[in-house]
Amino acid sequence: MPQFLAGCSRNGASTLPTKTSDNPFMAWFGVDEAMLRRVMTELTSRGATHADIYFQHTRNNSIVMEDGIISQASSNIEQGVGLRVVLGDQVGFAFTEDLTEPAMIAAARTASAIANGTGTGAPAHFTFRNEMRGYYKTSVPWSEVGVDKKLPRIQKAEALARAGDPSVKKVSVYWGDSEERVMVVNRDGRIVTDHRPMARMYVSLTAEKKGVRQSNGSNIAGRRGFDWFTDAQLDKVTHEAVDRTMRLFDARRPRAGEMPVILAAGASGILLHEAIGHGLEADFNRKGTSIYATMIGQKIAPDFVTIVDDAQVDHERGALNIDDEGNDTERTVLVENGVLRTYLHDQISADHYKMKSTGSGRRESYRFAPMPRMRCTYMTNGPHTREEIIASVKGTGIIAETFTNGQVQIGAGDYTFYIKNGWLVEDGKVTAPIKDVNIIGNGPESLRRITMAANDTKLDTGGWTCGKDGQGVPVSQGLPTVLVSKMTVGGENA
């Protein structure tokens, strides 16, 4: 699919237009309907199937504490507008950080250069939807929360982690918060807006015993406000960081070879996301690069497997009120009772498949055109219990609990993941902690090899960011406890 990208950066301070609307977002970005109509007319002057103007303003704050001292603190503001025109499978795109009308007209002219037909014109009237779907409302915006309020929470987390075990030698706490305003103006006359908060705390530590050092950490993240960082949340993240680190001292690597693998509830959703979820994004299927491209309506997993991608989970990192094309989001059932039902669609793929968008068009920022992306991807509850699954393992198997690096080949679904923490299972019993283990497999094959799934599904609250074609977007993922009958485990050779 041809795609052209042009960037226009602002030199010095820009002069915002003076004409505004009663719409608070239009006033925020300093535009009015007449200006939007002129920009949209230029954007669609050579023909368009779809066209949109994407305004974004983001304020980011971060603080890093190392060994009780603030080592880094930063705050930055990002603002700009992306202009996209779609004609069939072709996409023209340009962006500018300058929100004056001449700059936007110039960017629109650049984006429209892909087309060579008759202009479609701008809508006679714009319709502004002023109600906000409330999947992540906050009581106080992050712009009103000062460092004086954040610092005591950071200091408490650092103290809790350090007090977690006498062997803890070094503690680092990362704090990040942001709020993003977006306004999407479509060729059909719709104007939709969203106000998106985000917060994250990451606690990492290093412990030492008898000259041996081990390091690990834990995250909490979500579309949350300051009041989420309660004492209970700080206890949770610091306890996990300490527990994961201390277990490494007694952990070992299992023997290498093929064996049953139990994927622990929560964080194991990374394997579902990477090895299966990407293959269900519609652009890969429209282009024929995904192994699932011809499998709609076919059985790809056992009857008890249902996989969902849901943007409507309150306060989750991957939650969205609207997608970045201005479409409403939804709970999309991808696999139902083992049968592949649909893909994740943006507007381009929805047109190709002659169906409605699933509200999955996402972009990293105004500098990028949207594409189909996951939001909160998880498997629903199964019919078993975690205890039944562990007891069913005959001989040797492992539990994969926390993951770090992973690699996936989207087309075939081949993957490798690195397990930081896990457990050895021998004849139906958990016997010892394990660490530093690779698992190797194929996503579609692993899906077919699921033999049991527990009734304990949960989304992981870690700060996951999904990368695709150079763009990163926040996501959530989850899984119940799942037994895969056979996977290749890269442990120690006998």
Secondary structure, DSSP 4 states (H G I P E B T S, - for coil): --EEEEEE---S-----S---SSHHHHHHT--HHHHHHHHHHHTTT--SEEEEEEEEEEEEEEEEETTEEEEEEEEEEEEEEEEEEETTEEEEEEES--SHHHHHHHHHHHGGG--S------SS-EE------SS--SS-GGG--HHHHHHHHHHHHHHHHTT-TTEEEEEEEEEEEEEEEEEEETTSEEEEEEEEEEEEEEEEEEEETTEEEEEEEEEEES--GGG--HHHHHHHHHHHHHHHHHHHH-BPPBPEEEEEEEPTTTTHHHHIIIIIGGGBHHHHHTT-STTTT-TTSB-S-TT--EEEES-STT-TT--SB-TTS-B--EEEEEETTEE---B--HHHHHHTTS---S-EE-SSTTS--EE--SEEEEPP-SB-HHHHHHH--SEEEEEEEEEEEEE-TTT-EEEEEEEEEEEEETTEEEEEEEEEEEEEEHHHHHHTEEEEBS--EE--S--EEEETTEEEE-EEEE--EEEEEEEEE-B--
